[in-house]
Amino acid sequence: MRLHLAAVTAAAALLSIAAPAHAASHHRAAGDTVTTTLRAAIDNLPIADENREGYERTKFRHWIDADKNGCDTRKKVLIAEAVEAPAVGPNCTLLGGTWISPYDNLVLTDAKQLDVDHVVPLAEAWDSGASTWTAKDRERYANDLDEPRVLIAVSAKSNRSKADKDVAEWLPPATDYRCTYLADWTAVKTRWGLSVDQREAGALHQIAAGCDDTELQVVLAR
């Protein structure tokens, strides 16, 4: 959990002679756990203008096979999210299986009908701060299997409709999933220290007003 600002301020006052000023400030650290609520998490997202200059999808190396077991990140998500497990053949070919696409409530029985979506799209992540990251951090983001809210198996149709749009521009057609989508979007932006622009922040607040103010627990990635 983040340290309370009052405690940090008091500590700074006591230690101002013995330590440099910056040492008393609390900074994000990978591995820290933030426990908050949906609306408070939205309030805490930094607001900044977006900038897509220099973006190329290839700057996020993705669908890697980090553990060298023959299945890349995309296949691992498909296997993990199947409601009926597929058979895994040579070269991680997926045979059979059943999935429910939460964006549009479609039931799919062929892995080729699904995309694995970055809930916060790669281009949106770039616009919101990832342009300043190292290539390794962008690779970690694009293949983040440690946080199940980052990647999701959905119908190819819904994913391509979404493209790189943010929550002010696109929401899942399945209206009963929108509060979950909003919470996941907010969790991913919190986990990776990404900002929101003014229009996006407004949409987050507007949609959240119609959702339960559920607890949100996020492990910071950076």
N, C-alpha and C positions, 0 to 999 in steps of 0.2 A: 504494500500500500504506500502511496506517496506520503512523505512527511508533511505534517501540518505546517503551514506557512508561519504561524505564530511561534512554533517551536524553533524553526530555522532562524527566524528573526532574533529570538532571544539568545540563541547560541551564538549568532554573529556578534551581538552586542557584547557578550562576555569574552569572546575570543578575538575581538578586532585588533588588539595589540599584538597577540601572540601569533596570529595567522594572517595571511593575505586575504583581502576581502572576498576573492572568488572562491576560496576554500569553504566558505560557510554556505554557499548556495547549493541547493539540491538539484541534481541533474538526473535526467533519465539514464537508466543503465539497463543493458540487456540482461534479461533474467528477472528483473523486478516484476512483481505482480501488482496490478492496479485493480482494486475492487471498488466499483462505483455503480451508478445507475445509468440507464440509457440517456436520459436527458442531461445529466451532469456530464457524461462523457462527451456529448455533443457540444455542450458549453465549453468544454476544455480543449476542443480541437482548435489549433491555431488557424487564424484566417489570413489568407494571402492570395494575391492575384496568381492565376495560373500562367505558365509559360511553356509552350510545347517546342520551343526552338531547340533543334538538334536531336529531336526524338527519332529513334529508329527501333522497331520491334526487336531487331537482332541485338540491341544493347542489353536485353534481358535474356540471357541464355536459359532456355527452359526445355522442359521434358528431358531432364538428365536422369541417368540411372545411378543415383548417389551410392547405393549399397552394392552395386554390381551384381544384382540377382537376376538380371535379364529383363526386368520390367521397369520402364521409365516412370517418371512422375505421373504422367497422364494415366497410364495403365494402373498404377497403384491406386489412384483416386477412383477409377472405375471399379476396381475389385472391391475396394473398401465400401463403396456406396451402393453396391448392388443389393437389392432386396432378395434376389435369388442369385446365388453366386454362379458366375460363369466358370466353365472349364478353362484351365490355362494350358495352352498348348506350346509347342516349340516357339522360341522367340517371343514369348508372352502373347501369343495370339489368343484372343478371348472368344470362346465358343459358347453360344447360349447365354443364359443369364437374363435377369429382369431388373429394370431400373424404373424409378418414378422421378420424373423431372419436376422439381418443386416450383420452378418458374411458371409452368403452364399446366401442371397436373397430368402430363402425358405419361402413359405406361409404355415403355420401350423394351424391346426384346432383342435388340441387335446393337452391339457396342458402337457400330459405325454410325448409328443414328444420334449419338451423343457427342457433345463437346465438353471439355473440362474448362470451366469459366474461371477466370480470376475475378472474384467478386468486385474488387476495385481493379479495373482494367490496367494493363501495363502502361498505356498512354496516360491514363488518369494519374497513376502513381508517379510517372515522370513529371507531369505538370505540377504535382503537389509536393515535390521535394526529392524524388528519386534521381532527378538529373544531377544532383550533387553527390550521389553515392558512388562508392567504388563499384567496379564491375562485379566483384564477388558478392557484394550486398544485393545488387540487382538480381544476380543468379539465385541467391538465397530467397529473395522475395518471390521470384517467379516459380520456385519449386518448394514453397513452404508447406511441408507436410506435418509440421509440429503443431500448427494451429488449423483445425479443420474448417474454420470459417473463411480461410483465404481462398481455397479452391473448392469447386462444386461441380458435380456431373449434372448436366442439364441437356435438354434437347438442343440439337444443332440449330433448329429454327429459332428458338428463343434467344440463344446466345448470339446469333448473327443479327437478330433484331436489336439487341442491346448494343453490340459493337463496343465502342469505347465511351459510351454515354455515362454521365454521372446521375445521381438520384434526382436532380432537377430536370433531367431530360428523359429518363426511362425508369420504369418500375415494372416488376414482374406482372404479367397478365393475370396471374392467380392472386386476386386481391387479398385472400386470407393468408398469403405468405409475405405480404409487404412489410409487416412489422418485424418479422424475422430477418428479412433482407436488410432492413434499415439497421437493425442491431448488428448484423454481421458486417455491414459496410463501416459502421462506426467502430466496431472492434478492430477491424483490419487497419483502419486509419490510425487508431490509437496505438496498436501494436507496433506499427512501423514508423510512427512519428510523422505522419503525412498531414498536410494542411487541407483546408477547404476554402473555396472562394465564397464570396458573399451570397451568390445565388444558390449555391449548394447548401450553405449553412441555413439559409432561409427555408429551403425545401426540407432539410433534416428536421428543423424545429416544427415546421407545419405538420409533417407526417407523424412525428413522434407525439404530437398532441393527441392523436387518435389511437395511440398504442399504450399498453401498460408500461409504467416506468420500471421495467424489470431490472434486476441486478445484472451488472456486466462485469465479468472478471476477465482480465486480459494479461497475458505474460508478454512483456515488452521484448521485441526482437533486436532493437538497437536504441 
